[in-house]
Amino acid sequence: MTKWFHSGRRRDLCALLYDAGELRAQSLKNRLESHYDERIDPGSFYATLRSLVESGFFDRRTEGIADVYTLTDAGERALLDHCAWLTERVGDPGAVAEAEPTGDSDLKD
C-alpha cells in the first residue's frame, strides 16, 4: 500500500466518493464531518484534497465557484485493494450478519 493511503481521512474520502460518484468539496467535507461526528479544520481538509489530486487519486474540476471531485481509476483501485486487505483480516461483515447460530460451541471442556 502506498504511503498516501496510510491516512484514515484519505481512505474515508475515497470511500465517500466511491459511493457518491462525485461531490462538491463542501458536500464531501459535510459528509466526512457527519461520519466523524466532529468538525474538521478547513485548512487541513483542503490540504488533504489537494494531496489526493496531486497523487492522482482524485480528479478536480470547477463548476461555477465550486470544486467538484471524483475518484480516479487509481484511487478506486487503491480503495478496493484496501477493502480486500481488510476483508482478508476481518472477514466479510455481510457474511457474519447472515450466519445463523448453530447452538454448538467451538469450545470443549
NORZIZI-V910040 format. One record per backbone hydrogen bond with DSSP energy under -1.0 kcal/mol. CO is the residue of the C=O (numbers start at 0). NH is the residue of the N-H. Records with the same first field share a line. If there is no record, write none. Layout:
CO = NH ; NH
This chain:
1 = 4
2 = 5
6 = 10
7 = 11
8 = 12
9 = 13
10 = 14
11 = 15
12 = 16
13 = 17
14 = 18
15 = 19
16 = 20
22 = 68
23 = 27
24 = 28
25 = 29
26 = 30
27 = 31
28 = 32
29 = 33
30 = 34
31 = 35
32 = 36 ; 37
40 = 44
41 = 45
42 = 46
43 = 47
44 = 48
45 = 49
46 = 50
47 = 51
48 = 52
49 = 53
50 = 54
51 = 56 ; 57
52 = 55
56 = 71
58 = 69
60 = 67
62 = 65
65 = 62
66 = 24
67 = 60
68 = 22
69 = 58
71 = 75
72 = 76
73 = 77
74 = 78
75 = 79
76 = 80
77 = 81
78 = 82
79 = 83
80 = 84
81 = 85
82 = 86
83 = 87
85 = 89
86 = 90
91 = 95
92 = 96
93 = 97
94 = 98
